[in-house]
Amino acid sequence: MTDPRRLIRVPVRVSMLPTSEGGRRSPVRSGFRPLCHFGSASAQPVGLCELELTGREQLEPGGSAEGVLQFDVVHRDLLRELVKPGVSIMLGDGPRIVGRAVVRQSGQSAAP
């Protein structure tokens, strides 16, 4: 993605839609870069983020896992307003929503 010192890391619980409900046909792995929509699928996307899965290599369609979404610090001010525990982030893959991440705690900069 970018220099790790320029990232904001947001702990989340990720749930991927099953393929039968419009989700992906293949699993996602750490490094997956979805478009992030805060609140609802119709909301304007904030931009790309990068998913880092915790304790597993991949997440199948229909599955859930703990992870971290990483955002570039260029979005810092917007993220301060939007990222709060319990907030839903819809995950887009191209034009369709394929999953959802629920914020576990506010994001923190990885910068020293």
VEXDREN-2710 file (C-alpha; in Angstrom, 1 decimal):
% VEXDREN-2710
k/r/px/py/pz
1/MET/0.0/0.0/0.0
2/THR/2.2/2.8/1.3
3/ASP/5.0/3.5/3.8
4/PRO/3.8/1.7/7.0
5/ARG/4.6/4.9/9.0
6/ARG/1.9/6.7/7.0
7/LEU/-1.0/4.4/7.9
8/ILE/-3.9/4.6/10.2
9/ARG/-4.9/1.1/11.4
10/VAL/-8.5/0.4/12.4
11/PRO/-9.3/-2.9/14.2
12/VAL/-12.4/-4.4/12.8
13/ARG/-14.6/-7.6/12.6
14/VAL/-15.0/-8.4/8.9
15/SER/-17.9/-10.4/7.4
16/MET/-17.9/-11.3/3.8
17/LEU/-21.2/-11.8/1.9
18/PRO/-21.9/-15.3/0.7
19/THR/-21.6/-15.7/-3.1
20/SER/-25.4/-16.4/-3.3
21/GLU/-26.0/-12.9/-1.9
22/GLY/-23.7/-11.1/-4.3
23/GLY/-20.4/-11.7/-2.5
24/ARG/-17.2/-12.8/-4.1
25/ARG/-16.7/-16.2/-5.6
26/SER/-13.2/-16.5/-4.2
27/PRO/-11.7/-15.9/-0.7
28/VAL/-9.9/-12.7/0.3
29/ARG/-6.4/-12.6/1.7
30/SER/-4.4/-10.0/3.7
31/GLY/-3.7/-7.3/1.2
32/PHE/-7.2/-7.2/-0.2
33/ARG/-7.9/-3.5/-1.2
34/PRO/-11.7/-2.8/-1.1
35/LEU/-13.4/0.5/-1.6
36/CYS/-14.6/1.6/1.8
37/HIS/-18.1/3.1/2.2
38/PHE/-18.9/4.4/5.7
39/GLY/-22.5/3.8/6.9
40/SER/-24.2/2.3/3.8
41/ALA/-23.5/1.0/0.4
42/SER/-25.0/4.1/-1.2
43/ALA/-22.6/6.4/0.8
44/GLN/-19.7/8.0/-1.1
45/PRO/-16.6/5.8/-0.7
46/VAL/-13.8/7.3/1.3
47/GLY/-11.3/5.5/-0.9
48/LEU/-9.2/2.3/-0.9
49/CYS/-8.1/0.7/2.3
50/GLU/-6.1/-2.5/2.8
51/LEU/-7.3/-5.5/4.8
52/GLU/-4.9/-7.3/7.1
53/LEU/-6.5/-10.5/8.5
54/THR/-5.6/-11.5/12.0
55/GLY/-4.7/-15.2/12.7
56/ARG/-5.6/-16.6/9.4
57/GLU/-4.5/-16.6/5.8
58/GLN/-7.8/-16.1/4.0
59/LEU/-11.5/-15.4/4.5
60/GLU/-14.0/-17.4/2.5
61/PRO/-17.3/-15.8/1.1
62/GLY/-19.9/-16.0/3.9
63/GLY/-17.2/-16.1/6.6
64/SER/-16.2/-13.7/9.4
65/ALA/-12.8/-12.9/11.0
66/GLU/-10.9/-10.3/13.0
67/GLY/-8.7/-7.9/11.1
68/VAL/-7.3/-4.4/10.6
69/LEU/-8.2/-2.0/7.9
70/GLN/-5.3/0.3/7.0
71/PHE/-5.9/3.8/5.6
72/ASP/-3.3/6.3/4.3
73/VAL/-2.9/9.2/6.8
74/VAL/-4.2/11.6/4.0
75/HIS/-7.7/10.6/5.3
76/ARG/-6.8/11.3/9.0
77/ASP/-9.3/14.2/9.5
78/LEU/-12.2/12.4/7.8
79/LEU/-11.4/9.2/9.7
80/ARG/-11.5/11.0/13.0
81/GLU/-15.1/11.9/12.3
82/LEU/-16.2/8.6/10.9
83/VAL/-14.3/5.9/12.7
84/LYS/-15.9/5.1/16.1
85/PRO/-16.6/1.7/17.7
86/GLY/-19.6/0.0/16.2
87/VAL/-19.5/1.9/12.9
88/SER/-20.1/-0.2/9.8
89/ILE/-17.8/0.1/6.8
90/MET/-19.2/-1.5/3.6
91/LEU/-16.5/-3.2/1.5
92/GLY/-16.7/-2.8/-2.2
93/ASP/-15.1/-4.9/-4.9
94/GLY/-15.5/-2.9/-8.1
95/PRO/-19.1/-1.7/-8.3
96/ARG/-20.6/-4.1/-5.8
97/ILE/-20.6/-4.5/-2.0
98/VAL/-19.0/-7.8/-1.0
99/GLY/-18.6/-7.5/2.8
100/ARG/-18.8/-5.4/5.9
101/ALA/-16.4/-4.4/8.6
102/VAL/-17.5/-3.3/12.0
103/VAL/-15.1/-1.0/13.9
104/ARG/-13.9/-2.5/17.2
105/GLN/-12.0/0.6/18.3
106/SER/-10.9/3.9/16.9
107/GLY/-8.0/4.0/14.5
108/GLN/-4.5/4.7/15.4
109/SER/-1.6/6.0/13.4
110/ALA/1.3/3.7/12.8
111/ALA/3.6/6.7/12.6
112/PRO/6.2/7.0/15.5
END
